[in-house]
């Protein structure tokens, strides 16, 4: 399926070329034309089908970001290890001992840190000092490392696709589900025809400031935007005293965002999503925390303003080297947004 192939493509923010090639290969048969802009956004166009003569269809932008969190090599040390920095929001605590792939040749490595035996007891309860961490590629000196990698090389996590539950929630794990899940939803949507002027945009550099979406929206000047994401799912068992509801629950359907740190969703689009979900018996939920941000934050401020909303697939452990989602939620996200696109064929409701 597209989702598996998309997650395994490498595409750290600012270096999305390989991911873009995999995505374009998947969607090319279903689109009228495409372009790649200066920031590397893949802009796919699918003209309206079945519109009445003389009618002016809505120009709808559906966006999902191609880029994933990762690292970059900042230095090559005398002992052959690599100093690095983070690209995107990553908690230091999820990095230790993780496998990575360095540079265009995907040189394997491990994020090294002192073993627990050598960490003083007083320091074990503290967050690790990542200034002491390095990437170990097995080289024994600087000259050996420089034959394999270079300063400035991008580093992606190694997160293999695996199916954990085939009959229940159809749970899968992989790297980069944020936001290759949204990319795969968009690829599925592009397979169908709509009486809207559809621009499917696979954006770049979302994880470092919503940069690709900003310039893509300026080029397209859409009437309406729907952003597809992977979002926080924190529904694991919690202590009895913690009675706070989770942000989303796996298996409860796609999450509709009414507000986050970057955007307040257009109420007409939220109501449209709720209506088509009810009419088509599509499971759905709200993202209950006003946290994070999405490409909608950049798109809705474009030009004179763009009514925007975000629909997300709940994913456990996002912004980590490996994440988890339910294919049931993924399928329901496709059904929900497809129904919304058809509903927009009659224009944006008041």
HELIX and SHEET records of a PDB file:
HELIX    1   1 UNK A    2  UNK A    8  1                                   7    
HELIX    2   2 UNK A   17  UNK A   27  1                                  11    
HELIX    3   3 UNK A   28  UNK A   30  5                                   3    
HELIX    4   4 UNK A   92  UNK A   94  5                                   3    
HELIX    5   5 UNK A  116  UNK A  118  5                                   3    
HELIX    6   6 UNK A  121  UNK A  124  1                                   4    
HELIX    7   7 UNK A  130  UNK A  132  5                                   3    
HELIX    8   8 UNK A  142  UNK A  146  1                                   5    
HELIX    9   9 UNK A  177  UNK A  189  1                                  13    
HELIX   10  10 UNK A  206  UNK A  208  5                                   3    
HELIX   11  11 UNK A  211  UNK A  220  1                                  10    
HELIX   12  12 UNK A  267  UNK A  279  1                                  13    
HELIX   13  13 UNK A  296  UNK A  299  1                                   4    
HELIX   14  14 UNK A  327  UNK A  343  1                                  17    
HELIX   15  15 UNK A  344  UNK A  346  5                                   3    
SHEET    1   A 8 UNK A  33  UNK A  36  0                                        
SHEET    2   A 8 UNK A  42  UNK A  46 -1                                        
SHEET    3   A 8 UNK A 197  UNK A 203 -1                                        
SHEET    4   A 8 UNK A  59  UNK A  65  1                                        
SHEET    5   A 8 UNK A 224  UNK A 232  1                                        
SHEET    6   A 8 UNK A 307  UNK A 316  1                                        
SHEET    7   A 8 UNK A 254  UNK A 257 -1                                        
SHEET    8   A 8 UNK A 284  UNK A 286  1                                        
SHEET    1   B 9 UNK A  33  UNK A  36  0                                        
SHEET    2   B 9 UNK A  42  UNK A  46 -1                                        
SHEET    3   B 9 UNK A 197  UNK A 203 -1                                        
SHEET    4   B 9 UNK A  59  UNK A  65  1                                        
SHEET    5   B 9 UNK A 224  UNK A 232  1                                        
SHEET    6   B 9 UNK A 307  UNK A 316  1                                        
SHEET    7   B 9 UNK A 323  UNK A 326 -1                                        
SHEET    8   B 9 UNK A 171  UNK A 174 -1                                        
SHEET    9   B 9 UNK A 162  UNK A 163 -1                                        
SHEET    1   C 6 UNK A  82  UNK A  87  0                                        
SHEET    2   C 6 UNK A  70  UNK A  76 -1                                        
SHEET    3   C 6 UNK A 154  UNK A 157 -1                                        
SHEET    4   C 6 UNK A  99  UNK A 102 -1                                        
SHEET    5   C 6 UNK A 107  UNK A 112 -1                                        
SHEET    6   C 6 UNK A 134  UNK A 136 -1                                        
END                                                                             
